[in-house]
Amino acid sequence: MARQPNSHINAAITLALFLGPIVYLSRKHRLLAEERRKYREEREVERAFLSALVEDEGSQPLRPPLPEIVRRVLSRCRFSYLSTVDVDSHSSHLSLMRFTYLPQEETIVMSTNVRTKKYDMLERGNTGVALLIHDFSEVEPPAGEDSGASNLTGEYSITLNGRCSVVKDVVLAEKYRAAHLKNNPDYPQFIVGEDIAILLVDVVSARICNINDEVTKWNVGSGSS
């Protein structure tokens, strides 16, 4: 009879060891399901909003700052195509760039080696630039989500126009460098170094285009058209 309490304890431990993983997996499944649901809802809201911008001719003009959903799309993207002016060749220069969007400043942060053509052109005063941004395959869905779900807003692209400048102030450069590195932690070789300059693009206009070639334009001080 003295051994009965021990057998009860052993049974309780065995039951806990058996049920513990089941409870854990069940809770994890519920959390993932909730995360997937929120993810799909956010993407559907973005799709509806961007569709309204490019399809509704009677929509109200966009005023700065950019709409929150557009800012959210820009904030989660990392890649852009940067077009700079090449006066000597009467052409333009195109570069694939990693960028960081700072919504509070309506500014794009990038970095480049000082021994590049784009840096040379910017230093010569050719500061007008355009950036093409999309999230076609860049954004990963939550764990367990279908890969196609990441493309809910992939039918849209955003073109930004602005003035690009090289940050000469050391303190400001390091501030923006830190923000850029935090947003792109796997690519310090393109961000940190004595020969790496920090670039800022002050956004003055934006265009949102869908796969049907319908376009909404946004300009600082003039709204959309």
C-alpha angles and dihedrals in degrees: 000000000000090000095057096087090053091052089051090051092048091050091050092050091049091049091049091049090050098045097037097075091043092053091045094050092045092052091046091051091052092049092049091048090052091047091051091049093052091045093053092045092051092049092048091051090050092049092050092048096047091045090054091051095054100035107039110079091186096056118126118263116266113243128193129305099056115252114277095246092052089048089050092053091049092047094056096044122089108180130070139164109236119205117196130180120261103194096176093057095036086235142086135262120229125204134177106230140182111226143182122216117214105197095187089062099030085233137136119217121204137157135217141176112260090231094068132104094239091054091051092050093048091050089053090059101261092132102151109109142167128209126200114204133179138157099214097137104350100091117076119212122231117283110288094018121127112262090232090064090071089066098060089115095028093108090073134074129190123214117197124194123195150121117289122206136179111241106235099172105095096211093049092044092055091046092055092039090057092050091048093049092048089054093046105031095160095060109057090139088072096042111034126059144081091266095048116099125198118232128201125199115199104207115227101164141013136196125196116200131183131203090269090063092247110149137200118192128205126192133181106259096358106067125217135319 
